[in-house]
Amino acid sequence: MVNILKREIVITADGSSTIRLCEEDECYHSVNGALAESLHIFINNGLNRFLNEKRASVEPIHKCISILEIGLGTGLNCILTAIEALKHKDLIFNYIAIEKYPVTVQELKCLNYENFLGRDYNSILEKIHSVQWGVSEKILNNFNLTKIERDIKELEGDSLKGVISNVDIVYFDAFSPNIQPELWSREIFKGLFSMMSGGSILITYSSRGSVKIALRESGFSVKRLKGPSGKRHITLATRPDTF
């Protein structure tokens, strides 16, 4: 069980901050660079890969892109996605993030993302964390955010299907299999598979063999990709009808 009472802010190798779970010695992002990790995995190999492949295909890209993040955490993946949305004003982004242990206001104040993203983007980050839980709100003209404060394990049942469906991209950024192996199960991935649209993808930092097996048993095709600094590989999972 993750202890949410003992957390601290730490600075990673690229200068960007993250949160560390003290007793488990588990960080929300890579100590080799929080910002670099999020950009490499979830933006470049997740969002941009999906958009580039779709634009190159014969089928027209959907105007609305639905993204589900498992583990909102500090909001870094969310704000980086919002920044990318500014480059694609012909598209509408609907971003849904599930988080069981929201960060505190004090923790948010200690994060240093504005040093890298600029003060203009810091206001977007503040909007992300001020959005009321369970309510869809417009963060940008083409970026809507819904935050859900629930246990990821509820994906095994039907309780979230009324809220989440036809997902195009999944950012699977839960705590590692070392800390919460139950979140990386076949049951969880089957729940995700059932919510995803045709031609969708799931991207995650974990390349553990048991994770890839669980993904394949849930119906995904699995591919190993080059990882960010300090990590050899990451995992891309796609529905069989993707690309």
MOGI-V771836 format. One record per run of one state. SS is the DSSP state (2 for helix, 1 for strand, 0 for the rest). FROM is the first residue (numbers start at 1). TO is the last residue. If there is no record, write none. Layout:
SS/FROM/TO + SS/FROM/TO
This chain:
0/1/6 + 1/7/11 + 0/12/16 + 1/17/21 + 0/22/25 + 1/26/27 + 0/28/33 + 2/34/56 + 0/57/63 + 1/64/70 + 0/71/75 + 2/76/85 + 0/86/91 + 1/92/98 + 0/99/104 + 2/105/110 + 0/111/113 + 2/114/117 + 0/118/118 + 2/119/130 + 0/131/136 + 1/137/140 + 0/141/142 + 1/143/148 + 0/149/151 + 2/152/156 + 0/157/166 + 1/167/172 + 0/173/180 + 2/181/184 + 0/185/185 + 2/186/195 + 1/196/204 + 0/205/208 + 2/209/217 + 0/218/220 + 1/221/226 + 0/227/232 + 1/233/238 + 0/239/243
